[in-house]
Amino acid sequence: MKVALTGYSGFVGKYVLRSLEDSYMNITLLGRSGVSSVRERVDFDLSEPTDITEGLRDIDVVVHCAAMVHQMQKADNNTAFNYHRINMMGTLELAKQAAKAGVKRFIFISTIKVNGECTTLSSPFTAFDEPTPKDNYGDSKAKAEKQLFELAENNGIEVVVIRPTLVYGPGVKANFASLLNFVYMRLPLPFGCITDNKRSLVSVVNLVDLIKVCIVHPKAANQVFLVSDDNDISTSDMVVEMGKSLGRKTWLLPVPLWCFKLVGRVINKSDVVERLIGSLQVDISHTKETLGWKPPQSLEEGFKNTAQKFFQSKNKNGRL
């Protein structure tokens, strides 16, 4: 099996690359910088696509992890254009070249933001929902998905779309890492009342395992798959679980939800507050039933592995 991989220097891409190497797959990297452990690389820039059709001639499957990632700050018109140019147009151009080169399958790592930003309890997102993206990032991914499936109909290449929820794991950055650090420092956190929401998370181990299944499984062709740890958790319980994994007692202050909403309106960050106190659940029954798949790693194991890497980083930097 010959696999071409984009985004191999990103958080998810690094794990995909390592896992594919461990499986002794023949890997070609598509990108601007090489990795010494992999022999083949084709120069490719998603923001300025060039013709790499010849470099894809012997490839069986493309795993497309590269993207202009979601940015929390308010986007301007130029940012919106770049999301469209890179995540939609760049992705489509790569897929067209793959189809022309005879690649059998194109796996697109999308985002749950294609479905939307929040759910109500007991009404999780499914793979069959109409896309309702709320920001430019989600919209660019939704449009890319639509174009890819149209390409599949017209050119015969198989398309697989995977929409992860929040991905965490050893070496994770951004908000998850910041929260982990707050828990480690035993800081009081105002999440004691956020107990009734539910969030679906996915460990990078589970996501990569699903990607590997989608590389070879015949029933993955032309499907959309949602992915999570299959163990939804409230914000409060998530912080408590972080404390357990770090060996730290957590101090959760019982700040009422209306306080969060008020602060969100005052500082014009209501969307951020909603992600904190609201729910975002996914139903992965279609993924499990179609592929005969289940997450190999539990949420508890995922948190423990993340904490171990966190401690290693602290030791390396002399902060323990």
C-alpha positions in Angstrom: 0.0 0.0 0.0 1.4 3.4 -1.1 0.1 6.4 0.9 0.7 10.1 0.3 0.4 12.3 3.3 -0.1 16.1 3.7 0.2 18.0 6.9 2.7 15.6 8.4 4.4 18.4 10.5 1.1 19.2 12.3 -0.2 17.7 15.5 -2.4 15.1 13.9 -0.1 14.6 10.9 2.9 13.7 13.0 0.9 10.9 14.7 -0.4 9.7 11.3 3.1 9.5 9.9 4.5 7.7 12.9 1.6 5.1 12.8 1.9 4.5 9.1 5.6 4.0 9.4 5.0 1.5 12.2 2.7 -0.3 9.9 5.4 -0.5 7.3 3.4 1.3 4.7 5.2 3.0 1.8 4.8 6.7 2.4 5.3 9.7 0.2 5.2 13.1 1.9 3.5 16.0 0.1 4.9 19.3 1.6 7.5 21.9 1.9 9.9 20.2 4.3 11.2 16.7 4.6 11.4 14.2 7.4 14.6 12.2 7.6 12.9 8.9 8.4 10.9 8.9 5.1 12.5 8.4 1.8 10.2 10.0 -0.6 8.8 13.6 -0.7 7.1 15.7 -3.3 7.3 19.5 -3.1 3.8 20.7 -2.5 2.2 23.9 -1.0 -1.5 23.9 -0.3 -1.6 27.7 -0.5 0.0 27.7 -4.0 -0.8 24.4 -5.7 1.4 23.3 -8.5 1.1 20.3 -10.7 2.3 17.2 -8.9 0.3 14.7 -10.9 3.5 12.7 -11.9 4.5 12.5 -8.2 1.1 10.8 -7.4 1.3 8.2 -10.2 2.0 5.2 -8.0 0.0 6.4 -5.0 -3.0 4.3 -3.8 -4.4 6.6 -1.1 -3.9 10.3 -0.2 -4.4 11.3 3.4 -5.0 15.0 3.5 -4.3 16.5 6.9 -3.0 19.9 5.8 -5.2 22.9 6.2 -5.3 26.5 7.3 -6.4 25.8 10.8 -9.2 27.5 12.9 -8.2 30.8 14.4 -9.9 32.1 17.5 -9.4 35.7 16.7 -12.0 37.6 14.7 -11.5 37.0 11.0 -11.3 39.8 8.4 -12.2 39.5 4.8 -8.7 38.5 3.9 -8.7 35.7 6.4 -12.0 34.5 5.0 -10.6 34.5 1.5 -7.5 32.5 2.6 -9.6 29.9 4.3 -11.5 29.5 1.0 -8.3 29.6 -1.1 -6.4 27.0 1.0 -9.0 24.7 2.5 -11.4 24.5 -0.4 -9.6 25.4 -3.6 -6.2 24.0 -2.6 -7.8 20.7 -1.4 -9.9 20.4 -4.6 -6.9 21.0 -6.8 -4.9 18.3 -5.0 -7.8 15.8 -5.3 -8.2 16.6 -9.0 -4.5 15.8 -9.6 -4.8 12.6 -7.5 -7.8 11.5 -9.6 -5.9 12.3 -12.8 -2.9 10.3 -11.5 -5.1 7.2 -10.8 -5.1 7.5 -7.0 -7.9 5.2 -5.7 -8.9 7.0 -2.5 -8.7 10.5 -1.1 -9.1 10.8 2.7 -10.0 14.3 3.8 -9.6 15.3 7.5 -12.4 17.8 7.9 -13.9 19.2 11.1 -17.0 18.8 13.2 -17.5 22.6 12.6 -19.0 21.6 9.3 -22.0 20.4 11.4 -22.1 23.5 13.6 -20.9 24.8 16.9 -23.2 23.3 19.5 -25.9 20.7 20.1 -28.7 20.3 22.6 -28.6 17.4 25.0 -29.7 14.1 23.6 -29.5 15.5 20.0 -25.9 14.9 18.9 -24.6 15.7 15.5 -24.7 12.8 13.0 -22.9 12.1 9.7 -26.2 12.7 7.8 -27.0 16.2 9.1 -27.1 19.1 6.7 -23.9 21.1 7.1 -24.5 24.3 9.1 -21.0 25.9 9.6 -21.0 29.1 11.6 -17.5 30.5 10.8 -15.2 30.8 7.8 -13.1 27.8 8.8 -16.1 25.5 9.0 -17.6 26.9 5.8 -14.3 26.3 3.9 -14.2 22.7 5.0 -17.9 22.2 4.2 -17.4 23.5 0.7 -14.4 21.4 0.2 -16.4 18.3 1.2 -19.1 19.1 -1.3 -16.6 19.6 -4.1 -14.8 16.4 -3.3 -17.9 14.3 -3.5 -18.8 15.9 -6.8 -15.3 15.0 -8.0 -15.9 11.4 -6.8 -19.1 11.2 -8.9 -17.5 12.5 -12.0 -14.0 11.0 -11.8 -14.3 7.7 -10.0 -11.9 8.5 -7.1 -13.2 7.3 -3.8 -13.6 10.1 -1.2 -13.6 9.6 2.6 -14.4 12.5 4.9 -13.6 12.3 8.6 -14.9 15.1 10.9 -13.1 15.0 14.3 -14.3 16.8 17.4 -11.7 18.4 19.6 -8.5 16.4 19.3 -6.2 16.0 22.3 -3.2 13.8 23.1 0.4 14.0 24.1 1.9 17.3 22.9 -1.4 19.0 22.3 -1.3 22.8 22.3 -3.8 25.6 22.5 -6.7 25.7 25.0 -6.5 22.1 26.1 -2.8 22.5 27.0 -3.6 25.8 28.8 -6.3 24.2 30.9 -4.1 21.3 31.7 -1.5 23.7 33.0 -4.0 25.5 35.2 -5.0 22.2 36.7 -1.4 21.3 37.2 -0.8 24.6 39.1 -3.8 23.8 41.4 -5.4 27.1 40.4 -9.1 27.5 41.4 -11.2 27.3 38.3 -14.7 28.7 37.9 -16.3 25.5 36.4 -18.1 24.0 39.4 -21.6 24.7 37.9 -20.8 23.5 34.3 -22.0 20.0 35.0 -25.0 19.5 32.7 -23.3 20.1 29.3 -21.7 17.3 27.3 -18.7 17.5 25.0 -17.4 14.9 22.7 -13.6 14.7 22.5 -11.3 12.4 20.5 -7.8 11.3 21.4 -5.3 11.5 18.6 -4.7 7.8 19.0 -8.4 7.0 18.2 -8.4 9.5 15.3 -5.3 8.0 13.8 -6.7 4.5 14.2 -9.8 5.4 12.3 -7.7 7.0 9.5 -5.8 3.8 9.2 -9.0 1.8 9.0 -10.3 4.2 6.3 -7.2 3.7 4.2 -8.1 0.0 3.6 -11.7 -0.6 4.4 -13.9 -1.1 1.3 -17.0 0.3 3.0 -15.3 3.6 3.8 -15.6 4.7 0.2 -17.6 7.9 -0.3 -18.7 8.2 3.3 -18.7 10.8 6.0 -17.5 9.6 9.4 -17.7 11.4 12.8 -15.2 10.4 15.4 -14.9 10.7 19.1 -13.8 8.7 22.2 -17.5 7.6 22.5 -17.5 9.0 26.1 -19.1 12.4 26.3 -18.1 14.5 29.3 -19.1 17.8 31.0 -16.6 20.7 31.3 -16.5 20.2 35.1 -15.9 16.4 34.7 -13.2 17.1 32.1 -11.3 19.3 34.6 -11.7 16.6 37.3 -10.4 14.0 34.9 -7.4 16.2 34.1 -6.7 16.4 37.8 -6.8 12.7 38.2 -4.4 12.2 35.3 -2.0 14.8 36.8 -2.4 13.5 40.3 -3.8 16.9 41.4 -6.9 17.8 43.4 -9.1 20.2 41.6 -10.7 23.3 43.1 -13.8 24.2 41.1 -15.6 27.3 42.1 -19.4 27.3 41.8 -19.8 30.3 39.4 -23.3 30.4 38.0 -23.8 30.0 34.3 -25.4 33.4 34.0 -22.1 35.0 35.1 -20.3 33.4 32.2 -23.0 34.5 29.7 -22.9 38.1 31.1 -19.1 38.3 30.8 -19.3 36.9 27.3 -21.7 39.6 26.2 -19.7 42.4 27.9 -16.4 41.4 26.3 -18.1 40.3 23.0 -17.0 36.7 23.4 -20.4 35.0 23.7 -19.3 32.4 21.1 -16.2 31.5 23.3 -18.4 31.2 26.4 -20.9 29.0 24.6 -18.1 26.6 23.7 -17.2 26.4 27.4 -20.6 26.0 28.9 -22.6 24.5 26.0 -22.7 21.0 24.5 -21.2 19.6 21.4 -21.9 15.9 21.1 -21.5 13.6 18.1 -23.1 10.2 17.3 -20.5 7.9 15.9 -22.8 4.9 15.5 -22.5 5.2 11.7 -18.7 5.0 11.9 -18.8 2.0 14.2 -21.5 0.1 12.3 -20.1 0.8 8.8 -16.5 0.0 9.6 -16.9 -2.4 12.5 -14.7 0.1 14.4 -14.6 1.2 18.0 -12.2 3.6 19.7 -9.2 1.5 20.9 -8.3 4.0 23.6 -10.5 5.1 26.5 -10.9 8.8 27.4 -9.2 8.0 30.8 -6.2 6.4 29.0 -6.0 9.3 26.6 -5.9 11.8 29.4 -3.2 9.8 31.3 -1.0 9.6 28.1 -1.5 13.4 27.6 -0.5 14.0 31.3 2.6 11.9 31.0 3.9 13.9 28.0 3.0 17.1 29.9 5.2 15.9 32.8 8.0 15.0 30.5 7.9 18.5 29.0 8.0 20.1 32.4 10.9 17.9 33.4 12.8 18.8 30.2 12.3 22.5 30.8 13.3 22.2 34.5 9.9 23.3 35.8 9.1 20.3 38.1 
